[in-house]
Amino acid sequence: MAISNEFREIFNLPLAQVATVYNKITGLPPTTKASMVARLCEEVETGRNSLPAILGAIKSADKYVNVNGVAPTQVDTATTDVANRAHASALDALAEINKLSTSTKSALTTLSKSQQDLTADVCAIRVAVESINSQDVNLRVTQQISDALAPFLQVVADQGAQAIVAQAVSVTVQDRKTAKDLFGIDVKDVKGRDLIVDIYNHPDAPAIDPNFIWTETIIRHLLLSQATGENLFFGGEKGTGKTQTVEQFCAMTGRAFTRINFHKYSTQSEYIGDIGADAGTTSFKPGAFLTGFTTPGTIILLDEISMCPPGELAPLNGLLEPNSKVNIGGQVWRRAPGVLVIGADNTLTNGDDSGRYGDTNQMNSALADRFARVIRFEHLTEEQEIDAVARHTSCDPSLARHIVEVVRVARAKVTSGDLVDAPSIRSVVAFVRALQVLPVKDAWYTAIANRQPAESAIALEGIRQTHLSEKTIQAYL
């Protein structure tokens, strides 16, 4: 440890007096002057003693005469005071550490020893304290509490009282895993370091869908916002997995999932809250947004946000700012630790030029600017979609491949203008499941064709007749 100019005065004092005070404070035999001064500096920097007190003790100390086990000469009152303050600071630190680990219990029991053994006890306490990893202890304690509460939380879930209990439960990060361990995808930062995922313990996290397909790009964006707290915007075609991505990220990471579905008649009182009556008095009742906003680790999904009239979204301008503190209903609302806000829409904040998404609005530019990154969602690649369909329906992969190839022909016709809308992967899964009971033609119309606009009917019927093979389907059912 380097000796700063601040402590040079100690270094310039006689070696004998420095050694005397050093021995009294630490209980250790003298070493080199530089080492002893560095150790006394540490006493000051950690707050266990003050520089004036140590200087006073050294200047008034007797010569150090501890040689071959002979006790040092009596140190004056100033030296004793410095040593006592060091002991008191060490004992205070021990009391805090004892809450986290039983490893210091043996050290605590020795504090009843006589004054002449106390310096040795302080050294033992210091070793015990330094050996404890407080983060690991916190995680283990949180996990034990979570395990103990599991039966109770199940009863709460059965009674439908999760929202009430969630407000009384402390939601914290209880574990951290690499992206590879959690999602099965090895994701690293630009310096080659593993990206780490925070795992929360919210009792009402969604159920995990083991068949969900994750992509590296989406994981990168989510973990970047985990680290920065920045808001995200997911935009793109229907059926590309925007909503399910947010829900499954909550499921995988133990977070609460608050989904707010906007429409053209949405008002701010619906999602922010409003004044209401309760037991004869009126007070502000927070809506779903503020409830999620103040619950640690929650992800709030603003779904189909462009459907909402822009004026009704005005409160979000303040709430979506970094470290926001907004007065609503006579109370200041602050974003809880770990809360993320994600917008999801078929547009990319700037309106719909295709005419396929009626009643959407161009987002107010001030609100759009609150979203740090706008991510365009695309349909899965052909191989990913085949894998997803096979996993979700348990059908033969060859059957999934045939149907996905047909659906991708339909999607290509959206670009050419022959079709108005593209069948989503949800429609594909519904079609495959329908094949277990319905004839191929009925399954096609009820799961895919009937949900399309009338002007797409001719093109869809042509695709069914020319590309969909009933023989191939029957072979793999």
C-alpha angles and dihedrals in degrees: 000000000000118000111233125213088256091069099039090103090066091050091053094055121096115286094230095057092044090052092050094054092040090055093047095050101040103025088227129124117255120272130175117332092244092053093048093048091048090053092050089049088056089055089058097043093051092049096244092120138005127242095237091052093051093046091051092049093050095047092052098038125116121241114283110248104167102135125156094348098316109141118250120255118266113284120220126250095270092056092048090050091054092050093048090053090052090051093048092051091050092050092051090053090049093053091056095045092050088068091062104040141021089215091093097051092095090052091051093054091056092061089087090068122109123281092257091062096043096092091057090050091054090054091051091049091051092053091048093049094049092051094058121095101207093193092057091047091051092050093049093048091048091050092051091050091047091051091048092051095047097095091047092049091052090056089049090052091049090053093047093239099123096118092054096047093043090066090057097046121084107237112206142156104274100174144008127214137176118256088246093055093047105034101019091240121112104227121176136175124246090276093054096255121141115257109237125217122213113227116207131195104224109156093219100051113142122261117268118250103212090196097058113123115228125199127205094233094056092046090052092053094047094048092046089056090045087060098040104029089230120156119244133209121209114197135171148085121339113264095031093115104256097138096036091051091059093044094049093047087056090048094050093046101040094245130146113254117215113183120189114191112205127204136174092273097047117132130196091243089064096060104017099040140244145222112288140172122254125173092339096313133093123231140154113278112202118227129222094282097055092042091055092039091062098043112091116246096010120146114211116204115203096200122199088356093169089066090068119089106257093236092059090057094058096104089062091067091075098033094054095054118107113273089001122195111183129175110224124163092357094304132098112236120203129188109254120232114283096012114147127190120206127183118208126191145143087244128062095236092276102084135261118293095174097066090226096111109058124202093021119138135208106256120245105262093229091056093043088054090060089071108082096202134019111209119197111217118213132188114273118268115268093259093046091050092049089051092048094049092047092049096046096047101027088228125147110281089232090059090048090051094052094050095044090052090053093048091049089056087056092049091052089057090060088066092049091049097244092112128042098206137021121238110248127224087254088061091049092052091047090051093052092048091048090055089070090068111011133063113260094253093050092046091050095051099042097043101035121002102045093057091058124089117269092251089064095054097092094049093047093050090050091052091050093052099042104034109023110084114202088190092057091046094051091048092061102036 
